[in-house]
Amino acid sequence: MSTQDTTDTRQVVTGKQTMTPSEAFVETLVANGVTDMFGIMGSAFMDAMDIFAPAGIRLIPVVHEQGAAHMADGYARVSGRHGTVIGQNGPGISNAVTGIAAAYWAHTPVVIVTPETGTTGIGLGGFQECHQLPMFQEFTKYQGHVTHPSRMAEYTGRCFDRAMSEMGPTQLNIPRDYFYGEIECEIPEPARLDRGPGGTRTLNEAAELLANAEFPVIVSGGGVVMADGVDACKALAERLGAPVVNSYQHNDSFPASHPLWCGPLGYQGSKAGMKLIAQADVVVALGTRLGPFGTLPQHGLDYWPKDAKIIQIDADHKMLGLVKKIAVGICGDARDAAEAITERLASRDLVCDATKAKRADQIASEKAAWERELDEWTHEKDPFSLDAIDEAQGETPFSGGEYLHPRQVLRELEKAMPEDAMVSTDIGNINAVAHSYLRFEKPRSFFAPMSFGNCGYAFPTMIGAKVAAPERPGIAYAGDGAWGMSLMETMTAVRHEIPVTAVVFHNRQWGAEKKNQVEFYNRRFVAGELDNQSFAEIGRSMGAEGITVDRLEDVGPALKKAVDLQMNEGKTCIIEIMCTRELGDPFRRDALKKPVRLLEKYQDYV
């Protein structure tokens, strides 16, 4: 479901007609509801680009094509429709690989259009020639290569269909000379699958397991958001009296105000959710593959229940049982499956009915305890962070104020956050800690780089989200390292009047990796320090507003002012928050080991 009016009054050419391949390409875009594309103009597709405007398509020029792919990702995740990205063949296309990879792991229906070297020059090493299909083969669900101009509409339509049916990016590769000529073709109508709830047998098995469960818990994943299935998830949770936890980086998959909401699992997630799922005898994994970052130990808790029976529901059958051993696997739409199971349980007596009130009290108690802990957790308490805090007390930021504790900053941002806000987070230490503080009431509100974990994600993704939902506040969180990879898109936001708010945590370091050097390499810091200029000043030089925050009491007012500028004056604002160098738990404790050195010259490096 889109957050905006998606009524499309544009007329699509019907029946077989004579047209150019460029016209066939553009008409197929129109048939699929494309109104906005992200990219940088290029001669390779200029013949088609020339008629974008009369077709009702806006090409939004970006500063870098990685940003274009992220914008298409954000656009699709908010609207529920395709995001589309295009660029010049060769370097323009290769620049977008990282952004498409991020969309792949977010299961986002992005279509990347990759014009290619002309057919008469392939293999001759011409200008900007490269093999573009292999670049994306790992990160696309389907690759359509136009083999003849007459098949332009066919392949274009198939790429849009497959992006939705396969739930991920697709690539449309077009030799640049194939935009020209005269063809006879018919514009294909979009095909959309009706997925359904899954098989009768597995739905019955799931209902039977839940009818006999004593402590069922639901993990609500990204599939719930994509299926518009939050209400169905709520209904199932309420029938069971089951606590609901969000899967990793899907904090918007269940409303935070609901009594059964218990917060996100995984890295820097909710202790309340972790303690509750640890007691589960049956887990309903609804629209989630149960990826490793959502199940690994955290906060010193190895919380994943070892003996629980898992009911996994996913629209992609390849995800069933992929990460965790399951008792029942249902290949179906998350919303439809949840509704089908709830219907099966509606008139039955459930074992867990007898403990509903007791479990409700336990849920409320664990949540209250976690909120108290967050309130009291004003700063990190590990030895390195304590040293960093002492160091900060002797320093003065260039702004003249003081360095702030990230956790206190995140709490103040949470309090000031507009209810209808869309928030994107980059990869990084403070951004990960933010997972504990980001709560949402509606789906399609939270965007993160998922398993690909690339820097430079949050800001361009939010620009794309804002294009899809201009009526909602858009806020991006980034650390100073990741911000350096995306700040240039401030010019895109300003040039094209797409107002967004960026919150930049200025702690002068690559925090996530530096924490590994603290934990595993005896504080031998290599390439982790960042000496930055004022990001607020850089933002102002690009035409945005800039606010530097170096007092805790100014955090909330700064966010409110920036959102007011965004929503009422149409202005992009960069909020630069001066933070101490303290760091949260390491991201990859599971993947690193204490170093061993066998050569004598390296004996001190252990």
Buried (B, 14 or more C-beta within 10 A) or exposed (E): EEBBEEEBEEEBBEEEBEBBBBBBBBBBBBBBBBBBBBBBBBEBBBBBBEBBEEBBBEBBBBBBBBBBBBBBBBBBBBBBBBBBBBBBBBEBBBBBBBBBBBBBBBBBBBBBBBBBBBBEBEEEEEEBBBEBBEBBEEBBBBBBBBEBBBBBBBBBBBBBBBBBBBBBBBBBBBBBBBBEBEBEBBBBEEEEEEBEBBBEEBBBBBBBBBBBBBBBBBBBBBBBBBBBBBBBBBBBBBBBBBBBBBBBBBBBBBBBEBBBBBBBBBBBBBBBBBBBBBBBBBBBBBBBBBBBBBBBBBBEEEBBBEEBBBBBBBBBEEBBBBBBEBBBBBBBBBBBBBBBBBBBBEEEEBBBEEBBEEBBEBBEEBBEEBEEEBEEBEBBEBEBBEBBBEEBEEEEBEBEBBBBBBBBBBBBBBEBBBEBBBBBBBBBBBBBBBBBBBBBBBBBBBBBBBBBBBBBBBBBBBBBBBBBBBEBBBBBBBBBBBBBBBBBBBBBBBBEEBBBBBBBBBBBBBBBBBBBBBBBBEEEEEEBEBEBEBBBBBBBEBEBBBBBBBEBEBBBBBBEBBBBBBBEEEBBBBBBBBBBBBBBBBBBBEEEEEEEEEEEEEEEEE
